[in-house]
Amino acid sequence: MTEFRHFYTKNYKDRLNIISKFSNIDAQYVNEQTDFNAINDNLIENYVTDYSLPEGVCVNLKVNGKTYVVPMVTEEPSVIAAASNGANLLSSFDGIQADVDKRLLTGQIIIKTNNYNLLYGYVNNHISDIIKIADDAHPSILKYGGGAKKISIRRLDDDYCSIDLSVDVAEAMGANIINTMLEAVAGFLSNRYGDDILMSILSNYATDSLVKVRGTVKYEKLSQSNGSQIAHKIAEASHIAQIDPYRATTHNKGIMNGIDAVVIAMGNDWRSIESAAHAYAANNGNYHGLSTWVADDDKGELIGEMTLPLPLGYVGGVTNVFPKVKLNQQMAQVNSAKELMKITAGVGLSQNLAALKALVTDGIQKGHMHLQLKSLAMSAGANADQVKNVVKELRLIKHPSLSDAKLILQKINKGE
């Protein structure tokens, strides 16, 4: 493996040549498949090329009375169609109601001590000092109304405690802000606890950065003939996600299909959002569905509610690096982190409704199949002009395969 020693210091061409030799891939093919981007070469280590994902938009989304077009980046064929469908169902009246009470990020300083009471007393006697030290470590955040807001102490076990610092990071994603503050506070605490300080780090479990969404759809909008029946089945499916972790995991994956796609399009860290959401889904000790749906026969309405942490940022990170992030912000007409949180959660709830409706009616596959057949056609090598005709033929086959798609494409290319 000596060829990879100090790989990050090698120029772009040398990197490709080393990979080509190591992987036994023709060097010319490697060069044909890769493009160089100077910005991304500085963004990540061992840069090779850009990996493109398709971007589309969710339409019909109405949140707090405002209609949005929301950019979404995803490779899964049915996600945007489902989100738009669910958004349309929830678009009556003022659409989805969304609320963000506060947007604080929390960081931890882990201290090894078997005397919780002594630590508790020491920290509480120095709260004002700790807040000031944190703010002084990143004073620019104060200009935007942010800053350190509260300190708390938790006993983790007999030997370890966590000092939690909660910070208003204004419009930023905030990881660098809070980590800088934590290290400054840890420096202050080291005068008393020294080597007992294990680490200082942001927590992605953003329980002080929650967004709540609520949506309503009339029975007749679900179906003119059997809307009530569908509503009750959706409510039952929601109930199963509250009592069975196997179902809850897939239930929440569907929600995150929509949320992740928006988060990526808006240049945020989708991994942190995923971890926060799934941790919150287990906040009562059992993993459960993030959303709940209830059928109200008196009003003839299906009502969905969801609360989850969405610590999204409007500035910072790659939002200032990738031009498409700024374009996507303008496309969505969002102007703040809290507004972004609201529409992202709205997409998640819409996605969830569409998925549940499909599950309890025609089944999930019917909605997927048209888009999956398009993917199958493209995998067989169909170009953009040929996809439609390949899909048309694949529909006539009970269980179409890649071999079927290739055979159909061969006939099309021969003019048969």
Secondary structure, DSSP 8 states (H G I E B T S, - for coil): -GGGTTGGGS-HHHHHHHHHHHHT--HHHHHHH----HHHHHHSTT--------EEEEEEEEETTEEEEEEEE-S-TTHHHHHHHHHHHT-STT-BEEEE---EEEEEEEEE-S-HHHHHHHHHHTHHHHHHHHHHHSGGGGGGT-EEEEEEEEE-SSSEEEEEEEEE-TTB--HHHHHHHHHHHHHHHHHHHGGGEEEEEEES--TTSEEEEEEEEEHHHH-TTTHHHHHHHHHHHHHHHHH-HHHHHHHHHHHHHHHHHHHHHTT--HHHHHHHHHHHTTTTSS---SEEEEEETTTTEEEEEEEEE----SBSGGGGT-HHHHHHHHHHT--SHHHHHHHHHHHHHHHHHHHHHHHHTT-HHHHHHHHHHHHHHHHTT--TTTHHHHHHHHTTSSS--HHHHHHHHHHHHTT-
